[in-house]
Amino acid sequence: MVVVMANNLPPAIRGRLKLWFVEPRANVFVSGIRDNVAQKVIDYLHSHCPPESGLLIFQKIPEAPGYRIYGRGDHKREIVLLSGLQLVRDKDNPA
């Protein structure tokens, strides 16, 4: 499973994501694609989305903790590593 959240995606990329993903809210995409396809989609997003897109991608993986988080661009949240666990923290709230 892959969940993609963005601040602003280019229309061409948003349309392409709609081939494999459901868009329950604007710029939030959810899909149950297989792991090998998921990695290709993540690589595509990293290479074709400008930093202004503010991507936050969650990918299901078979190892603990069960997910991997990818980020790209100036989004409102940052990925932090705490005791080997990836977490998302609001940049506005440093606590």
C-alpha positions as CSV (number, residue, x, y, z in Angstrom):
1,M,0.0,0.0,0.0
2,V,1.2,3.5,-0.8
3,V,-0.2,6.8,0.4
4,V,0.9,10.1,-1.3
5,M,0.1,13.5,0.2
6,A,1.2,16.7,-1.5
7,N,0.8,20.4,-1.2
8,N,0.5,21.0,-4.9
9,L,1.1,18.5,-7.8
10,P,1.5,19.4,-11.4
11,P,-1.7,18.5,-13.4
12,A,0.2,15.9,-15.6
13,I,1.5,14.0,-12.5
14,R,-1.8,14.2,-10.7
15,G,-3.6,12.7,-13.8
16,R,-1.0,10.0,-14.0
17,L,-1.4,9.1,-10.4
18,K,-5.1,8.7,-10.9
19,L,-4.3,5.6,-13.1
20,W,-3.3,3.6,-10.0
21,F,-4.6,5.6,-7.0
22,V,-7.8,6.7,-5.5
23,E,-7.9,10.4,-4.6
24,P,-10.2,10.7,-1.5
25,R,-9.2,14.4,-1.0
26,A,-7.4,16.9,-3.2
27,N,-3.7,15.9,-3.5
28,V,-4.1,12.8,-1.2
29,F,-3.7,9.5,-3.1
30,V,-4.1,5.9,-1.8
31,S,-3.4,2.7,-3.6
32,G,-2.8,-1.0,-2.9
33,I,-0.2,-1.5,-5.7
34,R,2.4,-4.2,-5.4
35,D,5.8,-3.4,-3.9
36,N,7.8,-3.4,-7.1
37,V,5.3,-1.1,-8.8
38,A,5.2,1.1,-5.7
39,Q,8.9,1.6,-5.8
40,K,8.7,2.6,-9.5
41,V,5.9,5.1,-8.7
42,I,7.9,6.6,-5.8
43,D,11.0,6.9,-8.0
44,Y,8.9,8.6,-10.7
45,L,7.5,11.1,-8.2
46,H,10.9,11.9,-6.9
47,S,12.3,12.5,-10.3
48,H,9.3,14.4,-11.9
49,C,7.9,16.5,-9.0
50,P,9.3,19.9,-8.3
51,P,10.3,20.6,-4.6
52,E,7.3,22.9,-4.4
53,S,5.1,19.8,-4.5
54,G,5.7,19.1,-0.9
55,L,5.5,15.3,-1.2
56,L,5.0,13.0,1.8
57,I,4.8,9.4,0.8
58,F,4.1,6.4,3.1
59,Q,4.9,2.9,1.7
60,K,4.0,-0.4,3.4
61,I,7.1,-2.6,3.8
62,P,7.4,-6.2,5.1
63,E,10.0,-5.3,7.8
64,A,9.3,-3.6,11.1
65,P,7.8,-1.1,11.7
66,G,5.8,-1.9,8.6
67,Y,6.2,1.4,6.7
68,R,8.7,3.7,5.2
69,I,8.3,7.5,4.8
70,Y,9.7,9.6,2.0
71,G,9.6,13.3,1.8
72,R,10.4,15.8,-0.9
73,G,10.2,19.6,-1.0
74,D,9.1,22.3,1.4
75,H,6.2,20.7,3.1
76,K,4.8,21.7,6.5
77,R,6.0,18.5,8.2
78,E,9.4,16.9,8.6
79,I,10.5,13.3,8.9
80,V,12.5,12.6,12.0
81,L,14.2,9.4,13.2
82,L,13.6,8.5,16.8
83,S,15.1,5.3,18.1
84,G,15.2,3.9,14.6
85,L,11.5,4.7,13.9
86,Q,10.5,7.2,11.3
87,L,8.0,9.8,12.5
88,V,6.4,12.9,11.1
89,R,6.6,16.1,13.1
90,D,5.0,19.5,12.3
91,K,7.7,22.1,11.6
92,D,5.6,24.7,13.4
93,N,5.6,22.7,16.6
94,P,9.2,21.7,17.6
95,A,8.1,20.0,20.8
